[in-house]
Amino acid sequence: MIPRLETERLILREYRPQDFEAFAAFMADPDVVRYLHGEPMARADAWRAFAAGIGHWHLRGYGVWAVERKADGVFIGRVGLYNPEGWPGLEVGWTLGKPYWRQGYATEAAKASMRYGFLTQPVDRLISVIDSGNKPSQAVALRLGESKGPAQDIVIGGKAFRADIWSITRTQWQRQQDA
């Protein structure tokens, strides 16, 4: 049910049981989660987030892929489409393990996810929910062609966080594809 996407350097695929160890380590890293929900995730909470990512595909028909580096088959993070109950729209989101930052992987995988979203979902825009202090993710959003919109309170785990809503319309995305 979960489609497999390939980019030049990456494979976006379903989660596998062996991905969990790296996933749990990423979600326990304070640097990785600083702008997601603020605090490192306990292993049990990481398991629930991992399982929820799989369940999202079954409930929505789209979701977040495990990102594998083609060169060595290493699981490097998650990227994809996200829209849980109460979210401000269909999001293209990314979370990579710290060893894989600043190599263009987030942009490469997010572009493939964005393409999939616009080609398969009847939406007029895609969003990315980004903390105002998260300059690296803002740079990814800009490379994707997104524009910063208004800040909004986002509730995660019963706790409200203020975040900027970045977005790109289908028309803007299509113009990029035609260029």
KOLVOVO-607878 format. One record per residue (C-alpha): residue in one letter; z, x, y. Coordinates in steps of 0.5 Angstrom, whole numbers, padded with zeros to 4 digits, always signed. Example, Ala and Ser with C-alpha at 12.3 -4.5 7.8 and 13.67 -1.06 7.14 Angstrom:
<atoms>
a+0016+0025-0009/s+0014+0027-0002/
</atoms>
This chain:
<atoms>
m+0000+0000+0000/i+0001+0006+0005/p-0005+0009+0007/r-0006+0016+0007/l-0009+0020+0013/e-0011+0027+0014/t-0012+0031+0020/e-0014+0038+0021/r-0007+0041+0019/l-0003+0035+0017/i-0003+0029+0011/l+0001+0023+0013/r+0003+0020+0007/e+0008+0015+0004/y+0015+0018+0003/r+0017+0021-0003/p+0024+0022-0006/q+0024+0030-0005/d+0023+0029+0002/f+0030+0026+0003/e+0033+0033+0003/a+0029+0036+0009/f+0030+0029+0012/a+0037+0029+0012/a+0037+0036+0014/f+0033+0034+0020/m+0037+0028+0022/a+0044+0032+0022/d+0041+0037+0027/p+0044+0036+0034/d+0038+0038+0037/v+0033+0034+0033/v+0037+0027+0034/r+0039+0029+0042/y+0034+0024+0044/l+0034+0019+0039/h+0041+0016+0038/g+0045+0022+0041/e+0049+0024+0035/p+0047+0027+0028/m+0047+0023+0022/a+0051+0023+0016/r+0048+0023+0010/a+0049+0016+0008/d+0046+0014+0015/a+0040+0018+0014/w+0039+0015+0007/r+0039+0008+0010/a+0034+0011+0016/f+0029+0014+0010/a+0029+0007+0006/a+0028+0003+0012/g+0022+0007+0014/i+0019+0005+0007/g+0021-0002+0008/h+0018-0003+0015/w+0011-0002+0011/h+0013-0008+0007/l+0015-0012+0012/r+0010-0011+0018/g+0004-0008+0014/y+0005-0001+0018/g+0010+0004+0019/v+0012+0011+0019/w+0009+0016+0015/a+0012+0023+0012/v+0008+0029+0015/e+0006+0034+0010/r+0003+0041+0013/k-0003+0042+0009/a-0003+0049+0009/d+0004+0049+0004/g+0005+0042+0003/v+0012+0042+0007/f+0015+0036+0009/i+0016+0037+0017/g+0018+0030+0019/r+0016+0023+0021/v+0011+0020+0025/g+0008+0013+0026/l+0008+0006+0028/y+0015+0003+0029/n+0017-0004+0031/p+0024-0007+0029/e+0027-0013+0031/g+0028-0013+0038/w+0024-0007+0040/p+0019-0008+0046/g+0013-0007+0043/l+0009-0003+0037/e+0011+0004+0038/v+0008+0010+0036/g+0014+0015+0035/w+0015+0022+0032/t+0021+0026+0030/l+0020+0033+0027/g+0024+0038+0024/k+0026+0044+0029/p+0022+0049+0025/y+0016+0045+0027/w+0017+0044+0034/r+0012+0047+0039/q+0006+0048+0034/g+0002+0041+0036/y+0004+0038+0030/a+0007+0032+0034/t+0001+0031+0038/e-0004+0031+0032/a+0000+0026+0028/a+0001+0022+0033/k-0006+0021+0035/a-0008+0019+0028/s-0003+0014+0028/m-0005+0011+0035/r-0012+0011+0032/y-0010+0007+0026/g-0005+0003+0030/f-0011+0001+0035/l-0016+0000+0029/t-0012-0004+0025/q-0007-0008+0029/p-0009-0014+0034/v-0005-0011+0040/d-0007-0010+0047/r-0003-0003+0048/l+0002+0002+0044/i+0008+0004+0047/s+0013+0010+0046/v+0020+0010+0047/i+0022+0016+0050/d+0029+0019+0053/s+0028+0021+0061/g+0031+0028+0059/n+0026+0029+0053/k+0021+0033+0057/p+0017+0035+0050/s+0016+0028+0048/q+0014+0026+0055/a+0009+0032+0054/v+0006+0029+0048/a+0006+0022+0051/l+0001+0025+0056/r-0003+0029+0051/l-0004+0022+0048/g-0006+0019+0054/e+0000+0015+0055/s+0003+0013+0062/k+0010+0013+0064/g+0013+0006+0065/p+0019+0003+0067/a+0026+0005+0064/q+0029-0001+0059/d+0035-0001+0055/i+0034+0000+0048/v+0039-0002+0042/i+0040+0002+0036/g+0046+0001+0032/g+0049-0003+0036/k+0049+0002+0042/a+0045+0001+0048/f+0041+0007+0051/r+0036+0008+0057/a+0029+0010+0055/d+0023+0010+0059/i+0017+0006+0056/w+0011+0010+0056/s+0004+0006+0054/i-0003+0006+0053/t-0008+0000+0053/r-0013-0001+0048/t-0018+0000+0053/q-0015+0006+0056/w-0015+0009+0049/q-0022+0007+0047/r-0025+0010+0054/q-0022+0017+0051/q-0025+0016+0044/d-0032+0015+0048/a-0031+0021+0052/
</atoms>
